[in-house]
Amino acid sequence: MTSIPRREFISISTKATAFLLMPSPLATFLNYNAMTNKNHFDVIIIGGSYAGLAAAMALGRALKKVLVVDDGKPCNRQTPHSHNFLTNDGKAPAEIAALANQQVSRYDSVSFLSGRAITAEKTEAGFKVLLAGREIFTAKKLVFATGIKDLLAPISGLAECWGISVIHCPYCHGYEVRNEKTGILGNGDTAFDFTKLISNWAKDLTVFTNGTATFNSDQIEKLLEHRIEVIDRQIEKLEQSDGHLRHIIFKDGTSAAIKALYAPAPFEQHCKIPESLGCEMTEEGYIKIDSSLETTIKGVFAIGDNASKMRTVANAIAMGTSAGMMISKKMIMEAF
Ligand SMILES: Cc1cc2nc3c(=O)[nH]c(=O)nc-3n(C[C@H](O)[C@H](O)[C@H](O)COP(=O)(O)OP(=O)(O)OC[C@H]3O[C@@H](n4cnc5c(N)ncnc54)[C@H](O)[C@@H]3O)c2cc1C
């Protein structure tokens, strides 16, 4: 799937845009800085997917000068259909993002830059952000809407199926595969609890432990009671075509026909800048935020998947909108 389309910059003068398109990034920054002095923003939002764009809309509507920096790698980019987001149920993720982009682009004070932020540091007046290509931008407040990165099990074929027939969440995709022969990849207490949940959607369910099962005898009994088989053979690969799972092939040469496989994955932060700025993290690996969505570093906010377990487009947008409103109000009060 292609990345979300981004305009290089909007609502910056044509002259500045021309300089930004010059071949040398350093020359670009120097010229741009000298000619326009438009490298300073009220708020820089790093990450311009659902959470970031929602924050940009609320801030743009509050007349704040905003820069959205995004390198086009939202976590759901491989999934063909996004579900459980009212008004957009079943749409392609990129279609939702394109519409969001188009609507935020209407606000003159919001500018977009396609690229990766690589460092950020606190200054007396706020924050300085360095982008890949060496452009530097400054802002009074910083918002991270950078998402998380799934660390997929190193099983051949799994990455190709991710978001298509290998799924992480029943609330996003369980309804669509409710009648399919379904597997769960996992083991032990976490997999047992997850299996209980998934049994709501899947009636033909098998747990693949990919090696010796670590369920206790009560758990095994309960699984049998619900006619849920446990297969502990080691997995060689997933046989698939265009991301659609056909068989799990085991190392002993046997196979199991399967249409959908739940494989919840551990994750890491997609962007390490918050940690290097000194933002505290939770034990589970999310950025720690308070009820204003502010991190433990004053003036730095985190929204969406990077700071919340409720991993949905709707939640990312809700957090973005709330952050945009709260940050702008804070700035209005501070400036009055
Ligand atoms: C396979 C899959 C399927 C899903 N299906 C559904 C579904 O059906 N329904 C649903 O509601 N939810 C679904 N989700 C969850 C949903 O996609 C996320 O909750 C949502 O994308 C979170 O939005 P976000 O803006 O926080 O992060 P993301 O959408 O992940 O976006 C983060 C953005 O930040 C950018 N970024 C990160 N670091 C930097 C940096 N340093 N510089 C510049 N840019 C940066 C990334 O490139 C990316 O564009 C799915 C998730 C996955 C993994």
PDBQT file of the ligand as one rigid body, heavy atoms in Angstrom, charges set to zero:
ROOT
HETATM    1  C1  LIG A 401      -2.679  -3.683  10.938  1.00  0.00    +0.000 C 
HETATM    2  C2  LIG A 401      -3.525  -2.690  11.690  1.00  0.00    +0.000 A 
HETATM    3  C3  LIG A 401      -4.874  -2.563  11.377  1.00  0.00    +0.000 A 
HETATM    4  C4  LIG A 401      -5.661  -1.662  12.079  1.00  0.00    +0.000 A 
HETATM    5  N1  LIG A 401      -6.994  -1.572  11.801  1.00  0.00    +0.000 NA
HETATM    6  C5  LIG A 401      -7.762  -0.685  12.453  1.00  0.00    +0.000 A 
HETATM    7  C6  LIG A 401      -9.168  -0.585  12.177  1.00  0.00    +0.000 A 
HETATM    8  O1  LIG A 401      -9.709  -1.316  11.366  1.00  0.00    +0.000 OA
HETATM    9  N2  LIG A 401      -9.864   0.343  12.887  1.00  0.00    +0.000 N 
HETATM   10  C7  LIG A 401      -9.303   1.163  13.809  1.00  0.00    +0.000 A 
HETATM   11  O2  LIG A 401      -9.996   1.998  14.386  1.00  0.00    +0.000 OA
HETATM   12  N3  LIG A 401      -7.981   1.076  14.088  1.00  0.00    +0.000 NA
HETATM   13  C8  LIG A 401      -7.206   0.178  13.439  1.00  0.00    +0.000 A 
HETATM   14  N4  LIG A 401      -5.883   0.080  13.738  1.00  0.00    +0.000 N 
HETATM   15  C9  LIG A 401      -5.305   0.990  14.740  1.00  0.00    +0.000 C 
HETATM   16  C10 LIG A 401      -5.074   2.367  14.098  1.00  0.00    +0.000 C 
HETATM   17  O3  LIG A 401      -4.417   2.212  12.857  1.00  0.00    +0.000 OA
HETATM   18  C11 LIG A 401      -4.233   3.244  15.029  1.00  0.00    +0.000 C 
HETATM   19  O4  LIG A 401      -4.873   3.324  16.276  1.00  0.00    +0.000 OA
HETATM   20  C12 LIG A 401      -4.052   4.647  14.425  1.00  0.00    +0.000 C 
HETATM   21  O5  LIG A 401      -3.386   4.577  13.196  1.00  0.00    +0.000 OA
HETATM   22  C13 LIG A 401      -3.264   5.518  15.411  1.00  0.00    +0.000 C 
HETATM   23  O6  LIG A 401      -3.065   6.770  14.851  1.00  0.00    +0.000 OA
HETATM   24  P1  LIG A 401      -1.785   7.647  15.237  1.00  0.00    +0.000 P 
HETATM   25  O7  LIG A 401      -1.966   8.916  14.498  1.00  0.00    +0.000 OA
HETATM   26  O8  LIG A 401      -1.616   7.661  16.703  1.00  0.00    +0.000 OA
HETATM   27  O9  LIG A 401      -0.531   6.807  14.682  1.00  0.00    +0.000 OA
HETATM   28  P2  LIG A 401      -0.194   6.304  13.207  1.00  0.00    +0.000 P 
HETATM   29  O10 LIG A 401      -1.432   6.241  12.377  1.00  0.00    +0.000 OA
HETATM   30  O11 LIG A 401       0.600   5.070  13.331  1.00  0.00    +0.000 OA
HETATM   31  O12 LIG A 401       0.693   7.468  12.599  1.00  0.00    +0.000 OA
HETATM   32  C14 LIG A 401       1.905   7.898  13.132  1.00  0.00    +0.000 C 
HETATM   33  C15 LIG A 401       2.546   8.788  12.085  1.00  0.00    +0.000 C 
HETATM   34  O13 LIG A 401       3.709   9.418  12.635  1.00  0.00    +0.000 OA
HETATM   35  C16 LIG A 401       4.727   9.381  11.650  1.00  0.00    +0.000 C 
HETATM   36  N5  LIG A 401       6.020   9.500  12.352  1.00  0.00    +0.000 N 
HETATM   37  C17 LIG A 401       6.511   8.727  13.351  1.00  0.00    +0.000 A 
HETATM   38  N6  LIG A 401       7.714   9.175  13.752  1.00  0.00    +0.000 NA
HETATM   39  C18 LIG A 401       7.984  10.263  12.975  1.00  0.00    +0.000 A 
HETATM   40  C19 LIG A 401       9.077  11.166  12.903  1.00  0.00    +0.000 A 
HETATM   41  N7  LIG A 401      10.141  11.074  13.721  1.00  0.00    +0.000 N 
HETATM   42  N8  LIG A 401       9.041  12.168  11.979  1.00  0.00    +0.000 NA
HETATM   43  C20 LIG A 401       7.975  12.294  11.146  1.00  0.00    +0.000 A 
HETATM   44  N9  LIG A 401       6.895  11.469  11.178  1.00  0.00    +0.000 NA
HETATM   45  C21 LIG A 401       6.910  10.467  12.083  1.00  0.00    +0.000 A 
HETATM   46  C22 LIG A 401       4.515   8.034  10.966  1.00  0.00    +0.000 C 
HETATM   47  O14 LIG A 401       5.172   7.966   9.726  1.00  0.00    +0.000 OA
HETATM   48  C23 LIG A 401       3.001   8.012  10.849  1.00  0.00    +0.000 C 
HETATM   49  O15 LIG A 401       2.552   8.624   9.677  1.00  0.00    +0.000 OA
HETATM   50  C24 LIG A 401      -5.077  -0.842  13.071  1.00  0.00    +0.000 A 
HETATM   51  C25 LIG A 401      -3.714  -0.966  13.377  1.00  0.00    +0.000 A 
HETATM   52  C26 LIG A 401      -2.948  -1.884  12.702  1.00  0.00    +0.000 A 
HETATM   53  C27 LIG A 401      -1.505  -2.034  13.043  1.00  0.00    +0.000 C 
ENDROOT
TORSDOF 0
